[in-house]
Amino acid sequence: MWYSTGNNQQMALISQGYQILAEYNLVKEELKNIYAIPSYVCGLHWFGVIFVHGGIYAGSVFRFSILLPENFPDTATLPTVVFATVILHPHICPQTKTLDLSPLFTEWRKDQHHIWHLLRYIQAIFADPEGSICTGQSPAGDLVVMDEVNNMEALNMLAKSRPEYVKRVQEQATSSQLHIYDRPLTDDPHYIIVEPYCAERHIRFMDQLNSPSWKEATSVVCSHPSEYMGHIDSARQLDDEEANKIIGVAPPRVEPGISA
C-alpha cells in the first residue's frame, strides 16, 4: 500500500499533537507555582510563568516562553527557554534572555526527557542560584564553581559580592511585581493572564470546570488531537496562602485565555 507525502506529513503532525498534549498533561500533574501551556496558534510555542516563593529571588514573577524544535520530540535538539525580561542570573544571557540548559542535559532524549524537567530546572536555578553554578568540591572542601556561564558578570557578583547580587535581585523582584497584571502583548487566547482575585468569577469558573459538559469537552478520548491542541484551556487558582506570599495582596487568578 502506498501513502502520499501529504498523508505522511499529516500523520506526523497528528502524532506530534498527541505527544505535546501528553507533555502538557504531565506539566499539570507534576508542578506547583510554575505554569506552562502550549499557545493556541502553535503547540511548539509554550507560554510560561513562575512565582518564586523562597530564597533570594522570593517575590519574583517571571514570564518565559519555551520554543520546541520543529521535529519535537524526535530530535536531539534542545528546546529554547527565553524569559520576557532581563534577569540577573549566571545561567540567563543578559542580551538574548535565553536560559542555558547544558547543566541539565546536552541533548534531548524523548524516552527520558520531558518539558516538566525544564520547568523543574527553572525552579531550581531560582531556588538555589549558588548550587546551580557549583560542579563539586575541591580536595580542601571548597566549592568548585563553573568556569563559563551565560552571564559571567552575574557569576562573579554572586561568588564575590553576594550582598550586591541580592540587592539587584530584590530590585528585579519588586519590578516584576509591579508588572504582574500587565495586559498581554499578544492576542493568543492561551497566553497566561494574571488578574486580581475576584470571588464571584472564581466560583463561576470552578462551577464551569466541574460541570459534566466541560469534562466531556476536554476529554482526550473524545477529541481529535489536532483539534484538541487548538483548544487547550484551563483555569488555575493559587491558594490564598501562597498568593499572599508573592506580593502581600489578595491572591491573583491565573487563567490562560481569560481576560477581564
Buried (B, 14 or more C-beta within 10 A) or exposed (E): EEEEEEEEEEEEEBEBBBBBBBBBEBBEEBBEBBBBBBBBEBBBBBBBBBBBBEBBBBBBBBBBBBBBBEEBBEBEEBBBBBBBEBBBBBBBBBEEBBBBBEBBBEEBEEEEBBBBBBBBBBBBBBBBBBEBBEEEEEEEEEEEBBEEBBBEEBBBBBBEEEEEBBEBBBEBBEEBBEEBEEEEEEEBBBBBBBBEBBEEBBEEBEEEBEEEEBEEEBEEEEBEBBEBBBEBBBBBBBEEEEBEBBBEEEBBBBBBBBEE
